[in-house]
């Protein structure tokens, strides 16, 4: 098959329909809850750190039909730079050749990143725990499993306890323009000791606050008496996703407590406040993702308020000499 394939860069908006069709064709078979739309792809490709000319590749057959798509999300500069590789191959073209070509491209691209930034790099990808074919492809290309994650769910039809904030803390909504720098600093200080942390940026924060699914009433922070941003919970409802799945779900997208403010109940209070806000917005089920080995007790916290595991995913990594 490889002899009949051609590979090219992303050509702009005229490729969006074909990419969306490919991803949704894969979704019909794989059932990963990873369908998409043209508008969602546009938002993703406009993300500030994505170099669309270098970080997207398309594979086409002899008739010019798209059969493979790969995207690389390169982390912010740091001691080690990660490249998260996502690739989709049309179900009737899954011989392993296109998948291997996508991985080989990702490795070449990360070598370029390493040379440009003078830093070591890692190539990473994901697989559902039950996706034996994807796991086999990754293993055959030199990846190894290095972290496990759960997707968890909680019905909002069940009673939600009222949040109890420690004395002296104020719960309020984020003011995007005024709070951006302080919010990003809080985010980075909250996750700096977590697995595979890479600093978030004000540029990204500002971009995400302009997206159609952003709702300010679902974006809240806890402020200490001295004005320090101490904890946060951002929730999101994706109408396109709910239309595709036929479910009425909302995400606890990110929840964190700044170092120095942990073990006093702020995380639990912020989580419960987020659940109440999702319920008030008409959502029936809250979902979230969690590192199964989180050192701060996140898994125990989620289980304590009624979340249960519905899916297991695996992070894979490939190390290579530069």
C-alpha positions in Angstrom: 0.0 0.0 0.0 2.8 2.5 0.8 3.9 2.6 -2.8 0.5 4.1 -3.7 0.4 6.7 -0.9 1.4 10.3 -0.9 2.0 12.5 2.1 1.6 16.2 2.3 1.3 19.2 4.7 -2.0 20.7 5.8 -3.4 23.0 3.1 -5.7 25.1 5.2 -9.4 25.3 5.6 -10.0 23.3 2.3 -8.7 20.2 4.1 -11.1 20.5 7.1 -14.0 18.6 5.6 -11.9 15.7 4.6 -10.1 15.5 8.0 -13.4 15.7 9.9 -14.9 13.0 7.7 -11.9 10.7 8.3 -12.0 11.2 12.1 -15.8 10.6 12.2 -15.4 7.5 10.0 -12.9 6.1 12.4 -15.2 7.0 15.3 -18.0 4.9 13.9 -15.8 1.9 14.2 -13.6 2.7 17.2 -16.2 4.3 19.5 -13.6 6.4 21.3 -15.9 9.5 21.9 -13.4 11.4 19.7 -15.6 12.6 16.9 -15.2 16.1 15.7 -16.7 18.9 13.5 -15.2 21.5 11.2 -15.6 24.2 13.8 -13.9 22.1 16.5 -11.0 21.4 14.2 -10.6 25.1 13.3 -10.4 25.9 17.0 -7.9 23.1 17.6 -5.7 24.1 14.6 -5.8 27.8 15.7 -4.3 26.9 19.1 -1.3 29.3 19.6 1.5 26.7 20.0 0.5 24.6 17.0 2.6 25.1 13.9 0.1 23.9 11.3 2.7 23.8 8.5 5.0 21.5 10.5 2.8 19.7 13.0 0.1 18.2 10.8 0.5 15.6 8.1 -2.0 14.0 5.7 -1.7 10.7 3.8 -3.7 10.2 0.6 -4.2 7.1 -1.7 -3.7 7.1 -5.4 -7.1 8.7 -6.0 -6.3 11.6 -3.7 -8.6 10.4 -0.9 -7.5 11.0 2.7 -6.7 7.8 4.5 -4.4 9.0 7.3 -4.1 12.0 9.5 -1.5 12.9 12.2 -1.1 15.8 14.5 1.7 16.6 16.9 1.2 18.8 20.0 4.6 20.1 21.1 5.0 21.2 24.7 6.3 24.5 25.8 10.2 24.7 26.2 11.6 23.0 29.2 14.2 20.6 30.4 12.5 17.9 28.2 10.1 18.7 25.4 7.2 16.3 24.8 5.5 15.7 21.5 2.0 14.2 21.8 1.2 12.3 18.6 -2.4 11.8 17.6 -3.0 9.8 14.4 -6.1 8.3 12.7 -6.2 5.9 9.8 -9.3 4.9 7.8 -10.5 1.5 9.1 -10.2 -0.2 5.7 -6.6 1.0 5.3 -5.2 -0.2 8.7 -2.4 -2.5 7.7 0.1 -0.9 10.0 1.9 0.9 7.2 0.2 4.3 7.5 0.4 4.1 11.3 4.1 3.4 11.1 4.6 6.2 8.6 2.8 8.6 11.0 5.0 7.6 13.9 8.1 7.9 11.8 7.1 11.4 10.8 6.5 12.3 14.4 10.0 11.1 15.4 11.6 13.1 12.5 9.6 16.2 13.6 10.7 15.8 17.2 14.3 15.6 16.2 13.8 18.9 14.4 12.3 20.4 17.6 15.3 19.1 19.6 17.8 20.7 17.2 15.9 24.0 17.2 15.5 24.2 21.0 18.7 22.5 22.0 16.8 20.2 24.4 16.1 16.5 24.7 12.7 15.3 23.5 10.2 12.5 23.9 7.5 11.2 21.6 4.3 10.3 23.3 0.9 8.9 22.3 -2.3 7.5 23.8 -4.3 4.3 23.6 -7.5 3.0 25.2 -6.7 0.0 27.4 -8.9 -2.2 25.3 -7.5 -1.0 21.9 -5.3 -3.9 21.2 -4.5 -2.9 17.6 -3.3 0.6 18.6 -1.3 -0.8 21.4 0.3 -3.4 19.1 1.3 -0.7 16.6 2.8 1.5 19.3 4.8 -1.4 20.8 6.1 -2.5 17.4 7.4 1.1 16.8 9.3 1.2 20.1 6.8 2.8 22.5 6.4 1.6 26.1 3.6 2.3 28.5 4.5 4.7 31.2 1.3 6.1 32.8 -2.3 5.1 33.3 -5.4 7.4 33.3 -9.1 7.0 34.2 -12.1 8.7 32.8 -14.6 9.1 35.5 -18.3 10.0 35.6 -20.9 11.1 38.2 -24.6 11.5 37.9 -25.8 15.0 38.7 -29.3 13.7 39.4 -28.0 12.4 42.7 -27.6 14.8 45.6 -24.5 16.9 45.6 -23.1 18.1 49.0 -22.8 21.8 49.5 -19.2 23.0 49.3 -17.6 24.1 52.6 -14.8 26.6 52.1 -12.2 27.2 54.7 -12.6 30.5 56.6 -11.1 33.5 54.8 -11.5 32.2 51.2 -13.7 33.9 48.6 -15.2 31.9 45.7 -15.6 34.0 42.6 -15.7 33.8 38.8 -12.7 34.5 36.8 -12.3 37.9 35.1 -10.4 36.7 31.9 -8.5 39.9 31.0 -7.7 41.1 34.5 -6.9 37.6 36.0 -5.0 36.0 33.2 -1.4 36.4 34.5 -2.3 35.5 38.1 -4.5 32.6 37.0 -1.7 31.1 34.8 0.8 31.6 37.7 -1.6 29.7 40.0 -2.1 27.0 37.5 1.6 26.4 37.1 2.3 26.5 40.8 -0.6 24.0 41.3 0.8 21.4 38.8 4.5 22.0 38.9 5.0 18.9 41.0 2.6 16.7 39.0 3.7 14.1 36.4 4.8 15.5 33.1 4.0 19.1 33.9 4.7 21.7 31.3 4.0 25.4 32.0 0.8 26.9 30.7 1.0 30.3 29.1 -1.0 33.5 29.2 -1.3 33.4 25.4 -3.0 30.0 25.6 -5.2 31.1 28.5 -6.4 34.2 26.5 -7.0 32.0 23.4 -9.1 29.4 25.3 -11.3 32.1 26.9 -12.4 33.3 23.4 -13.6 29.9 22.2 -17.4 29.3 21.7 -17.7 26.7 24.5 -16.1 29.0 27.1 -18.7 30.0 29.7 -17.5 32.4 32.4 -20.0 31.2 34.9 -18.3 27.8 34.8 -14.8 29.2 35.5 -14.2 29.9 39.2 -11.3 30.5 41.6 -10.9 30.6 45.4 -9.0 33.7 46.6 -7.2 33.8 49.9 -7.6 36.7 52.3 -4.4 38.2 51.1 -5.6 38.1 47.5 -3.6 35.0 46.5 -5.3 32.8 43.9 -5.4 29.5 45.8 -7.5 27.0 43.9 -9.5 26.8 40.7 -12.1 24.7 38.8 -13.0 25.2 35.2 -15.9 23.3 33.7 -17.1 23.0 30.1 -20.1 21.9 28.2 -19.5 20.9 24.5 -22.9 20.9 22.7 -21.3 19.3 19.5 -20.0 16.4 21.6 -23.3 15.9 23.3 -25.1 15.9 20.0 -22.8 13.2 18.7 -23.0 11.0 21.7 -26.7 11.6 22.5 -25.7 12.2 26.1 -26.0 15.3 28.3 -22.5 15.6 29.9 -20.3 18.4 31.2 -16.6 18.3 31.9 -14.6 19.1 35.0 -11.8 20.2 32.7 -9.3 21.3 35.2 -9.2 21.4 39.0 -6.2 22.4 41.1 -5.0 23.7 44.4 -1.9 25.7 44.8 1.0 24.4 46.8 0.8 25.8 50.3 -3.0 25.7 50.3 -3.5 21.9 50.1 -5.0 19.6 52.8 -7.5 22.2 54.0 -10.5 21.2 51.9 -10.2 23.7 49.0 -10.0 21.0 46.3 -13.2 19.3 47.5 -15.0 22.6 47.9 -14.0 23.7 44.4 -15.1 20.4 42.9 -18.5 20.4 44.6 -19.0 24.1 43.5 -18.2 23.0 39.9 -20.7 20.2 40.1 -23.4 22.5 41.3 -22.7 24.9 38.4 -22.9 22.1 35.8 -26.1 20.9 37.3 -27.5 24.5 37.3 -26.6 24.6 33.6 -28.8 21.6 32.9 -26.1 18.9 32.7 -27.1 15.4 33.7 -23.6 13.8 34.1 -20.2 15.2 35.0 -17.1 13.6 33.6 -13.4 14.1 34.1 -10.0 12.6 33.5 -7.5 11.7 36.2 -4.0 10.4 36.5 -4.4 7.1 38.2 -1.1 7.6 40.1 -1.7 11.3 41.1 0.4 11.9 44.1 -2.0 14.5 45.6 -4.9 12.1 46.2 -7.1 13.3 43.3 -8.5 9.8 42.6 -9.6 9.4 46.2 -11.2 12.9 46.2 -13.2 12.1 43.1 -14.4 8.7 44.4 -15.4 10.4 47.7 -17.9 12.6 46.0 -19.4 9.8 43.8 -17.3 9.6 40.7 -16.7 6.1 39.2 -14.3 4.8 36.6 -15.7 4.3 33.1 -12.6 4.0 31.0 -8.9 3.4 31.3 -6.3 4.9 28.9 -2.6 4.4 28.7 0.1 7.0 28.0 2.9 5.6 25.8 6.4 7.1 25.3 9.2 6.5 22.9 12.7 7.5 23.8 15.3 8.0 21.1 18.9 9.3 20.8 19.3 12.6 19.1 
